[in-house]
Amino acid sequence: MAFNPLNWFWGLFSLDIGIDLGTANTLINVRGKGIVINEPSWVAIEKRTREPVAIGSAAKAMVGRTPANVVVLRPLRDGVISEFDITQAMLEYFIGKAHRQTIAPFPMPRVVVGIPSGATEVEKRAVFDAAKAAGAREVYLVHEPSAAAIGAGLPVNDVQGLMIVDIGGGTTEVAVIAMGGIVVSRSLRVAGDELDQDIINYVRNKYNLFIGERMAERVKIAIGSAYPMKEEKTIDARGRNLVTGLPEAIEISSVEIREAISSSIAVIVRTIRDALDEAPPEILADLLDSGICLAGGGSQLTNLAERLSNDLRVRVWVAEDPMTCVARGCGIILENLDEFSSFLVGVEREPAKRTLS
Protein backbone atom coordinates (compact mmCIF):
# COMPACT_ATOMS: atom_id res chain seq x y z
CA MET A 1 0.00 0.00 0.00
CA ALA A 2 1.43 3.42 -1.01
CA PHE A 3 2.34 5.74 1.85
CA ASN A 4 -0.02 8.71 2.17
CA PRO A 5 1.36 11.31 4.62
CA LEU A 6 -2.00 13.08 5.00
CA ASN A 7 -3.78 9.83 5.87
CA TRP A 8 -0.93 8.96 8.23
CA PHE A 9 -1.28 12.33 9.99
CA TRP A 10 -5.05 12.09 10.44
CA GLY A 11 -4.66 8.47 11.47
CA LEU A 12 -2.77 9.65 14.55
CA PHE A 13 -5.83 11.54 15.79
CA SER A 14 -8.84 9.72 14.33
CA LEU A 15 -10.28 6.23 14.42
CA ASP A 16 -11.14 3.47 12.00
CA ILE A 17 -14.86 2.86 12.36
CA GLY A 18 -17.17 0.13 11.07
CA ILE A 19 -20.83 1.16 10.93
CA ASP A 20 -23.90 -1.04 10.72
CA LEU A 21 -26.35 1.67 9.68
CA GLY A 22 -29.49 -0.32 10.37
CA THR A 23 -33.16 0.54 10.08
CA ALA A 24 -33.76 -0.43 13.70
CA ASN A 25 -30.32 0.00 15.32
CA THR A 26 -27.00 1.64 14.51
CA LEU A 27 -23.87 -0.11 15.75
CA ILE A 28 -20.37 1.35 15.66
CA ASN A 29 -17.24 -0.78 15.88
CA VAL A 30 -14.05 1.12 16.69
CA ARG A 31 -10.77 -0.48 15.71
CA GLY A 32 -9.08 -1.85 18.80
CA LYS A 33 -12.12 -1.15 21.00
CA GLY A 34 -14.90 -3.36 19.59
CA ILE A 35 -18.56 -2.34 19.62
CA VAL A 36 -18.74 0.99 21.45
CA ILE A 37 -22.22 2.11 20.32
CA ASN A 38 -25.39 0.06 19.90
CA GLU A 39 -28.37 2.40 19.88
CA PRO A 40 -31.76 2.60 18.14
CA SER A 41 -31.82 4.48 14.83
CA TRP A 42 -34.35 7.02 16.11
CA VAL A 43 -34.16 10.81 16.01
CA ALA A 44 -36.49 13.31 17.69
CA ILE A 45 -36.71 16.59 15.80
CA GLU A 46 -38.40 19.94 16.31
CA LYS A 47 -41.11 20.13 13.62
CA ARG A 48 -40.57 23.72 12.52
CA THR A 49 -36.77 23.87 12.41
CA ARG A 50 -36.15 20.12 11.90
CA GLU A 51 -33.30 20.39 14.38
CA PRO A 52 -32.53 17.20 16.37
CA VAL A 53 -33.81 17.23 19.95
CA ALA A 54 -32.62 13.73 20.88
CA ILE A 55 -30.87 10.85 19.08
CA GLY A 56 -30.64 7.11 19.72
CA SER A 57 -31.95 5.60 22.94
CA ALA A 58 -33.14 8.97 24.25
CA ALA A 59 -35.19 9.53 21.10
CA LYS A 60 -36.74 6.04 21.15
CA ALA A 61 -37.86 6.58 24.74
CA MET A 62 -39.90 9.55 23.46
CA VAL A 63 -41.91 7.54 20.91
CA GLY A 64 -45.61 8.16 21.47
CA ARG A 65 -44.92 10.64 24.26
CA THR A 66 -43.83 13.85 22.51
CA PRO A 67 -45.51 17.27 22.58
CA ALA A 68 -47.09 18.67 19.40
CA ASN A 69 -43.94 20.52 18.30
CA VAL A 70 -41.68 17.42 18.38
CA VAL A 71 -41.81 14.37 16.14
CA VAL A 72 -39.82 11.15 16.58
CA LEU A 73 -38.85 9.26 13.44
CA ARG A 74 -36.45 6.77 11.96
CA PRO A 75 -34.44 8.35 9.12
CA LEU A 76 -33.91 4.96 7.46
CA ARG A 77 -36.62 2.76 5.99
CA ASP A 78 -36.13 -0.72 4.55
CA GLY A 79 -32.39 -0.42 5.09
CA VAL A 80 -31.91 2.78 3.07
CA ILE A 81 -31.90 6.50 3.83
CA SER A 82 -35.28 8.22 3.63
CA GLU A 83 -34.30 11.44 5.49
CA PHE A 84 -30.83 12.52 4.35
CA ASP A 85 -30.24 15.52 6.64
CA ILE A 86 -31.50 13.66 9.72
CA THR A 87 -29.37 10.60 8.89
CA GLN A 88 -26.34 12.87 8.53
CA ALA A 89 -27.06 14.43 11.94
CA MET A 90 -27.48 10.98 13.50
CA LEU A 91 -24.22 9.69 11.99
CA GLU A 92 -22.36 12.82 13.08
CA TYR A 93 -23.68 12.35 16.62
CA PHE A 94 -22.71 8.67 16.80
CA ILE A 95 -19.25 9.24 15.26
CA GLY A 96 -18.60 12.07 17.70
CA LYS A 97 -19.83 9.94 20.60
CA ALA A 98 -17.50 7.10 19.55
CA HIS A 99 -14.55 9.49 19.60
CA ARG A 100 -15.49 10.81 23.03
CA GLN A 101 -15.00 7.29 24.37
CA THR A 102 -11.37 7.33 23.20
CA ILE A 103 -8.41 9.71 23.36
CA ALA A 104 -8.78 10.67 19.67
CA PRO A 105 -9.58 14.42 19.59
CA PHE A 106 -10.72 14.94 15.99
CA PRO A 107 -13.60 12.92 14.50
CA MET A 108 -12.26 12.42 10.94
CA PRO A 109 -12.26 8.62 10.73
CA ARG A 110 -11.97 6.10 7.95
CA VAL A 111 -15.35 4.41 7.76
CA VAL A 112 -16.79 1.20 6.34
CA VAL A 113 -20.60 1.22 6.11
CA GLY A 114 -22.83 -1.77 5.42
CA ILE A 115 -25.56 -1.34 2.78
CA PRO A 116 -28.31 -3.70 1.54
CA SER A 117 -27.24 -5.85 -1.40
CA GLY A 118 -30.30 -4.60 -3.31
CA ALA A 119 -29.47 -0.90 -2.81
CA THR A 120 -29.72 1.25 -5.95
CA GLU A 121 -26.94 3.58 -7.11
CA VAL A 122 -28.88 6.54 -5.70
CA GLU A 123 -29.23 4.80 -2.33
CA LYS A 124 -25.51 3.93 -2.27
CA ARG A 125 -24.61 7.53 -3.04
CA ALA A 126 -26.90 8.75 -0.25
CA VAL A 127 -25.09 6.58 2.33
CA PHE A 128 -21.68 7.61 1.00
CA ASP A 129 -22.55 11.33 1.03
CA ALA A 130 -24.13 11.13 4.50
CA ALA A 131 -21.00 9.52 5.96
CA LYS A 132 -18.76 12.09 4.25
CA ALA A 133 -20.93 14.98 5.48
CA ALA A 134 -20.83 13.51 8.99
CA GLY A 135 -17.04 13.94 9.07
CA ALA A 136 -15.51 10.76 7.60
CA ARG A 137 -12.31 11.38 5.64
CA GLU A 138 -12.58 8.07 3.75
CA VAL A 139 -15.75 6.04 3.15
CA TYR A 140 -15.99 2.46 1.92
CA LEU A 141 -19.25 0.63 1.25
CA VAL A 142 -19.81 -3.12 1.63
CA HIS A 143 -22.89 -5.26 1.19
CA GLU A 144 -24.37 -6.21 4.55
CA PRO A 145 -24.42 -9.99 3.97
CA SER A 146 -20.71 -9.91 3.08
CA ALA A 147 -19.92 -7.93 6.23
CA ALA A 148 -22.13 -10.26 8.29
CA ALA A 149 -20.33 -13.35 6.95
CA ILE A 150 -16.92 -11.82 7.71
CA GLY A 151 -18.08 -10.74 11.17
CA ALA A 152 -19.42 -14.24 11.84
CA GLY A 153 -15.98 -15.66 11.11
CA LEU A 154 -16.96 -17.53 7.94
CA PRO A 155 -14.18 -18.39 5.44
CA VAL A 156 -15.40 -16.01 2.71
CA ASN A 157 -12.23 -16.26 0.62
CA ASP A 158 -12.21 -20.07 0.46
CA VAL A 159 -13.23 -22.05 -2.60
CA GLN A 160 -15.95 -23.80 -0.62
CA GLY A 161 -19.30 -22.01 -0.85
CA LEU A 162 -21.27 -20.75 2.14
CA MET A 163 -24.61 -19.06 2.76
CA ILE A 164 -25.45 -16.17 5.09
CA VAL A 165 -28.94 -14.86 5.94
CA ASP A 166 -28.86 -11.47 7.67
CA ILE A 167 -32.28 -10.55 9.11
CA GLY A 168 -32.35 -6.96 10.30
CA GLY A 169 -35.07 -4.46 11.05
CA GLY A 170 -35.85 -3.30 7.52
CA THR A 171 -34.35 -5.95 5.22
CA THR A 172 -33.49 -9.63 5.02
CA GLU A 173 -30.25 -10.14 3.11
CA VAL A 174 -29.53 -13.56 1.62
CA ALA A 175 -26.19 -14.30 -0.02
CA VAL A 176 -24.22 -17.28 -1.29
CA ILE A 177 -20.51 -16.47 -1.08
CA ALA A 178 -17.45 -18.22 -2.50
CA MET A 179 -13.88 -17.23 -3.40
CA GLY A 180 -14.16 -13.66 -2.12
CA GLY A 181 -17.35 -12.73 -3.91
CA ILE A 182 -21.13 -13.02 -3.86
CA VAL A 183 -22.39 -15.76 -6.18
CA VAL A 184 -26.13 -15.29 -5.55
CA SER A 185 -27.88 -12.62 -3.52
CA ARG A 186 -31.40 -11.60 -2.56
CA SER A 187 -32.47 -8.46 -0.70
CA LEU A 188 -35.96 -8.68 0.77
CA ARG A 189 -37.73 -5.78 2.45
CA VAL A 190 -39.45 -8.08 4.91
CA ALA A 191 -37.75 -8.33 8.30
CA GLY A 192 -38.20 -7.34 11.94
CA ASP A 193 -40.31 -4.24 11.21
CA GLU A 194 -42.69 -6.27 9.09
CA LEU A 195 -43.12 -8.80 11.91
CA ASP A 196 -43.97 -5.95 14.28
CA GLN A 197 -46.56 -4.64 11.83
CA ASP A 198 -48.03 -8.15 11.47
CA ILE A 199 -48.53 -8.24 15.25
CA ILE A 200 -50.14 -4.78 15.29
CA ASN A 201 -52.56 -5.79 12.51
CA TYR A 202 -53.41 -9.12 14.13
CA VAL A 203 -54.22 -7.59 17.54
CA ARG A 204 -56.24 -4.80 15.94
CA ASN A 205 -58.28 -7.16 13.74
CA LYS A 206 -58.92 -9.84 16.36
CA TYR A 207 -59.25 -7.81 19.56
CA ASN A 208 -60.09 -4.28 18.35
CA LEU A 209 -57.01 -3.16 20.27
CA PHE A 210 -54.54 -0.70 18.80
CA ILE A 211 -50.99 -1.22 20.10
CA GLY A 212 -47.89 0.81 19.27
CA GLU A 213 -44.67 -0.27 17.58
CA ARG A 214 -42.77 -0.53 20.86
CA MET A 215 -45.43 -2.80 22.39
CA ALA A 216 -45.48 -4.98 19.25
CA GLU A 217 -41.69 -5.31 19.41
CA ARG A 218 -41.88 -6.20 23.10
CA VAL A 219 -44.45 -8.91 22.36
CA LYS A 220 -42.33 -10.29 19.50
CA ILE A 221 -39.21 -10.51 21.64
CA ALA A 222 -41.01 -12.01 24.63
CA ILE A 223 -43.20 -14.68 23.00
CA GLY A 224 -42.64 -14.57 19.24
CA SER A 225 -41.58 -17.81 17.56
CA ALA A 226 -41.29 -19.31 14.09
CA TYR A 227 -41.84 -22.92 15.16
CA PRO A 228 -43.87 -24.54 17.95
CA MET A 229 -42.32 -24.11 21.39
CA LYS A 230 -41.96 -26.84 24.01
CA GLU A 231 -43.87 -24.64 26.41
CA GLU A 232 -46.09 -21.94 24.94
CA LYS A 233 -46.09 -18.52 26.62
CA THR A 234 -48.44 -15.58 27.14
CA ILE A 235 -48.02 -11.83 27.67
CA ASP A 236 -50.25 -8.85 28.34
CA ALA A 237 -50.53 -6.54 25.33
CA ARG A 238 -51.59 -3.01 26.23
CA GLY A 239 -53.11 -0.40 23.97
CA ARG A 240 -56.25 1.54 23.10
CA ASN A 241 -59.60 -0.17 22.60
CA LEU A 242 -60.84 0.98 19.20
CA VAL A 243 -64.51 0.69 20.25
CA THR A 244 -64.45 2.51 23.59
CA GLY A 245 -61.32 4.60 23.04
CA LEU A 246 -60.14 3.61 26.52
CA PRO A 247 -56.87 1.93 27.64
CA GLU A 248 -57.06 -1.87 27.74
CA ALA A 249 -54.81 -4.87 28.28
CA ILE A 250 -55.40 -8.33 26.83
CA GLU A 251 -53.56 -11.63 27.31
CA ILE A 252 -52.15 -12.98 24.07
CA SER A 253 -50.39 -16.30 23.51
CA SER A 254 -47.28 -17.31 21.58
CA VAL A 255 -49.48 -19.51 19.39
CA GLU A 256 -51.38 -16.42 18.23
CA ILE A 257 -48.21 -14.44 17.59
CA ARG A 258 -46.77 -17.33 15.57
CA GLU A 259 -49.94 -17.26 13.47
CA ALA A 260 -49.69 -13.47 13.11
CA ILE A 261 -46.14 -13.52 11.71
CA SER A 262 -46.42 -16.77 9.75
CA SER A 263 -46.95 -15.12 6.35
CA SER A 264 -43.84 -12.95 6.66
CA ILE A 265 -41.76 -15.92 7.84
CA ALA A 266 -43.02 -17.86 4.81
CA VAL A 267 -41.84 -15.05 2.50
CA ILE A 268 -38.35 -15.21 4.06
CA VAL A 269 -38.29 -19.00 3.60
CA ARG A 270 -39.31 -18.66 -0.06
CA THR A 271 -36.60 -16.07 -0.68
CA ILE A 272 -33.90 -18.35 0.77
CA ARG A 273 -35.27 -21.25 -1.28
CA ASP A 274 -35.10 -19.12 -4.45
CA ALA A 275 -31.46 -18.28 -3.74
CA LEU A 276 -30.68 -21.96 -3.19
CA ASP A 277 -32.45 -22.80 -6.45
CA GLU A 278 -30.18 -20.38 -8.33
CA ALA A 279 -26.94 -21.53 -6.69
CA PRO A 280 -24.65 -23.94 -8.62
CA PRO A 281 -24.93 -27.63 -7.64
CA GLU A 282 -21.35 -27.67 -6.36
CA ILE A 283 -22.13 -24.95 -3.84
CA LEU A 284 -25.32 -26.72 -2.76
CA ALA A 285 -23.16 -29.75 -2.02
CA ASP A 286 -20.88 -27.50 0.08
CA LEU A 287 -23.89 -26.20 2.04
CA LEU A 288 -24.76 -29.72 3.14
CA ASP A 289 -21.51 -29.58 5.10
CA SER A 290 -21.34 -25.91 6.16
CA GLY A 291 -25.07 -25.26 6.61
CA ILE A 292 -26.73 -21.83 6.52
CA CYS A 293 -25.58 -19.14 8.96
CA LEU A 294 -28.14 -16.70 10.41
CA ALA A 295 -27.12 -13.20 11.51
CA GLY A 296 -28.87 -9.96 12.46
CA GLY A 297 -31.26 -9.15 15.28
CA GLY A 298 -34.15 -10.93 13.55
CA SER A 299 -32.26 -14.25 13.65
CA GLN A 300 -32.84 -14.29 17.41
CA LEU A 301 -36.55 -15.00 16.92
CA THR A 302 -37.26 -18.14 18.93
CA ASN A 303 -36.97 -21.39 16.91
CA LEU A 304 -36.33 -19.60 13.61
CA ALA A 305 -33.32 -21.81 12.88
CA GLU A 306 -35.43 -24.91 13.55
CA ARG A 307 -38.16 -23.67 11.19
CA LEU A 308 -35.71 -22.93 8.38
CA SER A 309 -33.85 -26.21 8.87
CA ASN A 310 -37.13 -28.14 8.72
CA ASP A 311 -38.35 -26.35 5.57
CA LEU A 312 -35.04 -26.23 3.67
CA ARG A 313 -33.61 -29.63 4.70
CA VAL A 314 -30.25 -28.01 5.46
CA ARG A 315 -28.58 -27.42 8.80
CA VAL A 316 -29.25 -23.84 9.93
CA TRP A 317 -27.35 -22.22 12.77
CA VAL A 318 -27.18 -18.80 14.41
CA ALA A 319 -23.89 -16.90 14.51
CA GLU A 320 -22.38 -15.93 17.83
CA ASP A 321 -23.70 -12.50 18.88
CA PRO A 322 -25.68 -12.24 15.61
CA MET A 323 -26.78 -8.63 16.09
CA THR A 324 -23.21 -7.31 15.90
CA CYS A 325 -22.00 -9.39 12.93
CA VAL A 326 -22.26 -6.60 10.33
CA ALA A 327 -20.51 -4.03 12.53
CA ARG A 328 -17.77 -6.50 13.45
CA GLY A 329 -17.36 -7.44 9.79
CA CYS A 330 -17.01 -3.79 8.77
CA GLY A 331 -14.27 -3.39 11.39
CA ILE A 332 -12.42 -6.48 10.17
CA ILE A 333 -12.55 -5.18 6.58
CA LEU A 334 -10.94 -1.90 7.66
CA GLU A 335 -8.14 -3.79 9.39
CA ASN A 336 -7.55 -5.95 6.29
CA LEU A 337 -8.41 -3.80 3.27
CA ASP A 338 -6.10 -5.73 0.96
CA GLU A 339 -7.60 -9.10 1.87
CA PHE A 340 -11.24 -8.00 1.59
CA SER A 341 -11.01 -5.34 -1.14
CA SER A 342 -13.08 -7.54 -3.48
CA PHE A 343 -16.11 -6.98 -1.23
CA LEU A 344 -16.02 -3.17 -1.50
CA VAL A 345 -18.87 -1.93 -3.70
CA GLY A 346 -20.61 1.04 -5.19
CA VAL A 347 -19.41 4.61 -5.40
CA GLU A 348 -16.29 3.93 -3.33
CA ARG A 349 -15.06 0.89 -5.26
CA GLU A 350 -12.70 2.67 -7.65
CA PRO A 351 -11.21 5.11 -5.06
CA ALA A 352 -10.62 2.12 -2.81
CA LYS A 353 -8.60 0.41 -5.51
CA ARG A 354 -6.43 3.50 -6.04
CA THR A 355 -5.80 3.78 -2.29
CA LEU A 356 -4.69 0.12 -2.14
CA SER A 357 -2.42 0.30 -5.16
C-alpha positions as CSV (number, residue, x, y, z in Angstrom):
1,M,0.0,0.0,0.0
2,A,1.4,3.4,-1.0
3,F,2.3,5.7,1.8
4,N,0.0,8.7,2.2
5,P,1.4,11.3,4.6
6,L,-2.0,13.1,5.0
7,N,-3.8,9.8,5.9
8,W,-0.9,9.0,8.2
9,F,-1.3,12.3,10.0
10,W,-5.0,12.1,10.4
11,G,-4.7,8.5,11.5
12,L,-2.8,9.7,14.6
13,F,-5.8,11.5,15.8
14,S,-8.8,9.7,14.3
15,L,-10.3,6.2,14.4
16,D,-11.1,3.5,12.0
17,I,-14.9,2.9,12.4
18,G,-17.2,0.1,11.1
19,I,-20.8,1.2,10.9
20,D,-23.9,-1.0,10.7
21,L,-26.4,1.7,9.7
22,G,-29.5,-0.3,10.4
23,T,-33.2,0.5,10.1
24,A,-33.8,-0.4,13.7
25,N,-30.3,0.0,15.3
26,T,-27.0,1.6,14.5
27,L,-23.9,-0.1,15.7
28,I,-20.4,1.4,15.7
29,N,-17.2,-0.8,15.9
30,V,-14.0,1.1,16.7
31,R,-10.8,-0.5,15.7
32,G,-9.1,-1.9,18.8
33,K,-12.1,-1.1,21.0
34,G,-14.9,-3.4,19.6
35,I,-18.6,-2.3,19.6
36,V,-18.7,1.0,21.4
37,I,-22.2,2.1,20.3
38,N,-25.4,0.1,19.9
39,E,-28.4,2.4,19.9
40,P,-31.8,2.6,18.1
41,S,-31.8,4.5,14.8
42,W,-34.3,7.0,16.1
43,V,-34.2,10.8,16.0
44,A,-36.5,13.3,17.7
45,I,-36.7,16.6,15.8
46,E,-38.4,19.9,16.3
47,K,-41.1,20.1,13.6
48,R,-40.6,23.7,12.5
49,T,-36.8,23.9,12.4
50,R,-36.1,20.1,11.9
51,E,-33.3,20.4,14.4
52,P,-32.5,17.2,16.4
53,V,-33.8,17.2,19.9
54,A,-32.6,13.7,20.9
55,I,-30.9,10.8,19.1
56,G,-30.6,7.1,19.7
57,S,-32.0,5.6,22.9
58,A,-33.1,9.0,24.3
59,A,-35.2,9.5,21.1
60,K,-36.7,6.0,21.1
61,A,-37.9,6.6,24.7
62,M,-39.9,9.6,23.5
63,V,-41.9,7.5,20.9
64,G,-45.6,8.2,21.5
65,R,-44.9,10.6,24.3
66,T,-43.8,13.9,22.5
67,P,-45.5,17.3,22.6
68,A,-47.1,18.7,19.4
69,N,-43.9,20.5,18.3
70,V,-41.7,17.4,18.4
71,V,-41.8,14.4,16.1
72,V,-39.8,11.2,16.6
73,L,-38.8,9.3,13.4
74,R,-36.5,6.8,12.0
75,P,-34.4,8.3,9.1
76,L,-33.9,5.0,7.5
77,R,-36.6,2.8,6.0
78,D,-36.1,-0.7,4.6
79,G,-32.4,-0.4,5.1
80,V,-31.9,2.8,3.1
81,I,-31.9,6.5,3.8
82,S,-35.3,8.2,3.6
83,E,-34.3,11.4,5.5
84,F,-30.8,12.5,4.4
85,D,-30.2,15.5,6.6
86,I,-31.5,13.7,9.7
87,T,-29.4,10.6,8.9
88,Q,-26.3,12.9,8.5
89,A,-27.1,14.4,11.9
90,M,-27.5,11.0,13.5
91,L,-24.2,9.7,12.0
92,E,-22.4,12.8,13.1
93,Y,-23.7,12.4,16.6
94,F,-22.7,8.7,16.8
95,I,-19.2,9.2,15.3
96,G,-18.6,12.1,17.7
97,K,-19.8,9.9,20.6
98,A,-17.5,7.1,19.6
99,H,-14.6,9.5,19.6
100,R,-15.5,10.8,23.0
101,Q,-15.0,7.3,24.4
102,T,-11.4,7.3,23.2
103,I,-8.4,9.7,23.4
104,A,-8.8,10.7,19.7
105,P,-9.6,14.4,19.6
106,F,-10.7,14.9,16.0
107,P,-13.6,12.9,14.5
108,M,-12.3,12.4,10.9
109,P,-12.3,8.6,10.7
110,R,-12.0,6.1,8.0
111,V,-15.3,4.4,7.8
112,V,-16.8,1.2,6.3
113,V,-20.6,1.2,6.1
114,G,-22.8,-1.8,5.4
115,I,-25.6,-1.3,2.8
116,P,-28.3,-3.7,1.5
117,S,-27.2,-5.9,-1.4
118,G,-30.3,-4.6,-3.3
119,A,-29.5,-0.9,-2.8
120,T,-29.7,1.3,-5.9
121,E,-26.9,3.6,-7.1
122,V,-28.9,6.5,-5.7
123,E,-29.2,4.8,-2.3
124,K,-25.5,3.9,-2.3
125,R,-24.6,7.5,-3.0
126,A,-26.9,8.7,-0.2
127,V,-25.1,6.6,2.3
128,F,-21.7,7.6,1.0
129,D,-22.5,11.3,1.0
130,A,-24.1,11.1,4.5
131,A,-21.0,9.5,6.0
132,K,-18.8,12.1,4.3
133,A,-20.9,15.0,5.5
134,A,-20.8,13.5,9.0
135,G,-17.0,13.9,9.1
136,A,-15.5,10.8,7.6
137,R,-12.3,11.4,5.6
138,E,-12.6,8.1,3.7
139,V,-15.7,6.0,3.1
140,Y,-16.0,2.5,1.9
141,L,-19.2,0.6,1.2
142,V,-19.8,-3.1,1.6
143,H,-22.9,-5.3,1.2
144,E,-24.4,-6.2,4.6
145,P,-24.4,-10.0,4.0
146,S,-20.7,-9.9,3.1
147,A,-19.9,-7.9,6.2
148,A,-22.1,-10.3,8.3
149,A,-20.3,-13.3,6.9
150,I,-16.9,-11.8,7.7
151,G,-18.1,-10.7,11.2
152,A,-19.4,-14.2,11.8
153,G,-16.0,-15.7,11.1
154,L,-17.0,-17.5,7.9
155,P,-14.2,-18.4,5.4
156,V,-15.4,-16.0,2.7
157,N,-12.2,-16.3,0.6
158,D,-12.2,-20.1,0.5
159,V,-13.2,-22.0,-2.6
160,Q,-16.0,-23.8,-0.6
161,G,-19.3,-22.0,-0.8
162,L,-21.3,-20.7,2.1
163,M,-24.6,-19.1,2.8
164,I,-25.5,-16.2,5.1
165,V,-28.9,-14.9,5.9
166,D,-28.9,-11.5,7.7
167,I,-32.3,-10.6,9.1
168,G,-32.3,-7.0,10.3
169,G,-35.1,-4.5,11.1
170,G,-35.8,-3.3,7.5
171,T,-34.4,-5.9,5.2
172,T,-33.5,-9.6,5.0
173,E,-30.2,-10.1,3.1
174,V,-29.5,-13.6,1.6
175,A,-26.2,-14.3,0.0
176,V,-24.2,-17.3,-1.3
177,I,-20.5,-16.5,-1.1
178,A,-17.4,-18.2,-2.5
179,M,-13.9,-17.2,-3.4
180,G,-14.2,-13.7,-2.1
181,G,-17.3,-12.7,-3.9
182,I,-21.1,-13.0,-3.9
183,V,-22.4,-15.8,-6.2
184,V,-26.1,-15.3,-5.6
185,S,-27.9,-12.6,-3.5
186,R,-31.4,-11.6,-2.6
187,S,-32.5,-8.5,-0.7
188,L,-36.0,-8.7,0.8
189,R,-37.7,-5.8,2.4
190,V,-39.4,-8.1,4.9
191,A,-37.8,-8.3,8.3
192,G,-38.2,-7.3,11.9
193,D,-40.3,-4.2,11.2
194,E,-42.7,-6.3,9.1
195,L,-43.1,-8.8,11.9
196,D,-44.0,-5.9,14.3
197,Q,-46.6,-4.6,11.8
198,D,-48.0,-8.1,11.5
199,I,-48.5,-8.2,15.3
200,I,-50.1,-4.8,15.3
201,N,-52.6,-5.8,12.5
202,Y,-53.4,-9.1,14.1
203,V,-54.2,-7.6,17.5
204,R,-56.2,-4.8,15.9
205,N,-58.3,-7.2,13.7
206,K,-58.9,-9.8,16.4
207,Y,-59.3,-7.8,19.6
208,N,-60.1,-4.3,18.4
209,L,-57.0,-3.2,20.3
210,F,-54.5,-0.7,18.8
211,I,-51.0,-1.2,20.1
212,G,-47.9,0.8,19.3
213,E,-44.7,-0.3,17.6
214,R,-42.8,-0.5,20.9
215,M,-45.4,-2.8,22.4
216,A,-45.5,-5.0,19.3
217,E,-41.7,-5.3,19.4
218,R,-41.9,-6.2,23.1
219,V,-44.4,-8.9,22.4
220,K,-42.3,-10.3,19.5
221,I,-39.2,-10.5,21.6
222,A,-41.0,-12.0,24.6
223,I,-43.2,-14.7,23.0
224,G,-42.6,-14.6,19.2
225,S,-41.6,-17.8,17.6
226,A,-41.3,-19.3,14.1
227,Y,-41.8,-22.9,15.2
228,P,-43.9,-24.5,18.0
229,M,-42.3,-24.1,21.4
230,K,-42.0,-26.8,24.0
231,E,-43.9,-24.6,26.4
232,E,-46.1,-21.9,24.9
233,K,-46.1,-18.5,26.6
234,T,-48.4,-15.6,27.1
235,I,-48.0,-11.8,27.7
236,D,-50.2,-8.8,28.3
237,A,-50.5,-6.5,25.3
238,R,-51.6,-3.0,26.2
239,G,-53.1,-0.4,24.0
240,R,-56.3,1.5,23.1
241,N,-59.6,-0.2,22.6
242,L,-60.8,1.0,19.2
243,V,-64.5,0.7,20.3
244,T,-64.4,2.5,23.6
245,G,-61.3,4.6,23.0
246,L,-60.1,3.6,26.5
247,P,-56.9,1.9,27.6
248,E,-57.1,-1.9,27.7
249,A,-54.8,-4.9,28.3
250,I,-55.4,-8.3,26.8
251,E,-53.6,-11.6,27.3
252,I,-52.2,-13.0,24.1
253,S,-50.4,-16.3,23.5
254,S,-47.3,-17.3,21.6
255,V,-49.5,-19.5,19.4
256,E,-51.4,-16.4,18.2
257,I,-48.2,-14.4,17.6
258,R,-46.8,-17.3,15.6
259,E,-49.9,-17.3,13.5
260,A,-49.7,-13.5,13.1
261,I,-46.1,-13.5,11.7
262,S,-46.4,-16.8,9.8
263,S,-47.0,-15.1,6.3
264,S,-43.8,-12.9,6.7
265,I,-41.8,-15.9,7.8
266,A,-43.0,-17.9,4.8
267,V,-41.8,-15.1,2.5
268,I,-38.3,-15.2,4.1
269,V,-38.3,-19.0,3.6
270,R,-39.3,-18.7,-0.1
271,T,-36.6,-16.1,-0.7
272,I,-33.9,-18.4,0.8
273,R,-35.3,-21.3,-1.3
274,D,-35.1,-19.1,-4.5
275,A,-31.5,-18.3,-3.7
276,L,-30.7,-22.0,-3.2
277,D,-32.4,-22.8,-6.4
278,E,-30.2,-20.4,-8.3
279,A,-26.9,-21.5,-6.7
280,P,-24.7,-23.9,-8.6
281,P,-24.9,-27.6,-7.6
282,E,-21.3,-27.7,-6.4
283,I,-22.1,-25.0,-3.8
284,L,-25.3,-26.7,-2.8
285,A,-23.2,-29.7,-2.0
286,D,-20.9,-27.5,0.1
287,L,-23.9,-26.2,2.0
288,L,-24.8,-29.7,3.1
289,D,-21.5,-29.6,5.1
290,S,-21.3,-25.9,6.2
291,G,-25.1,-25.3,6.6
292,I,-26.7,-21.8,6.5
293,C,-25.6,-19.1,9.0
294,L,-28.1,-16.7,10.4
295,A,-27.1,-13.2,11.5
296,G,-28.9,-10.0,12.5
297,G,-31.3,-9.1,15.3
298,G,-34.2,-10.9,13.5
299,S,-32.3,-14.2,13.7
300,Q,-32.8,-14.3,17.4
301,L,-36.6,-15.0,16.9
302,T,-37.3,-18.1,18.9
303,N,-37.0,-21.4,16.9
304,L,-36.3,-19.6,13.6
305,A,-33.3,-21.8,12.9
306,E,-35.4,-24.9,13.5
307,R,-38.2,-23.7,11.2
308,L,-35.7,-22.9,8.4
309,S,-33.9,-26.2,8.9
310,N,-37.1,-28.1,8.7
311,D,-38.3,-26.3,5.6
312,L,-35.0,-26.2,3.7
313,R,-33.6,-29.6,4.7
314,V,-30.2,-28.0,5.5
315,R,-28.6,-27.4,8.8
316,V,-29.3,-23.8,9.9
317,W,-27.3,-22.2,12.8
318,V,-27.2,-18.8,14.4
319,A,-23.9,-16.9,14.5
320,E,-22.4,-15.9,17.8
321,D,-23.7,-12.5,18.9
322,P,-25.7,-12.2,15.6
323,M,-26.8,-8.6,16.1
324,T,-23.2,-7.3,15.9
325,C,-22.0,-9.4,12.9
326,V,-22.3,-6.6,10.3
327,A,-20.5,-4.0,12.5
328,R,-17.8,-6.5,13.4
329,G,-17.4,-7.4,9.8
330,C,-17.0,-3.8,8.8
331,G,-14.3,-3.4,11.4
332,I,-12.4,-6.5,10.2
333,I,-12.6,-5.2,6.6
334,L,-10.9,-1.9,7.7
335,E,-8.1,-3.8,9.4
336,N,-7.5,-5.9,6.3
337,L,-8.4,-3.8,3.3
338,D,-6.1,-5.7,1.0
339,E,-7.6,-9.1,1.9
340,F,-11.2,-8.0,1.6
341,S,-11.0,-5.3,-1.1
342,S,-13.1,-7.5,-3.5
343,F,-16.1,-7.0,-1.2
344,L,-16.0,-3.2,-1.5
345,V,-18.9,-1.9,-3.7
346,G,-20.6,1.0,-5.2
347,V,-19.4,4.6,-5.4
348,E,-16.3,3.9,-3.3
349,R,-15.1,0.9,-5.3
350,E,-12.7,2.7,-7.6
351,P,-11.2,5.1,-5.1
352,A,-10.6,2.1,-2.8
353,K,-8.6,0.4,-5.5
354,R,-6.4,3.5,-6.0
355,T,-5.8,3.8,-2.3
356,L,-4.7,0.1,-2.1
357,S,-2.4,0.3,-5.2
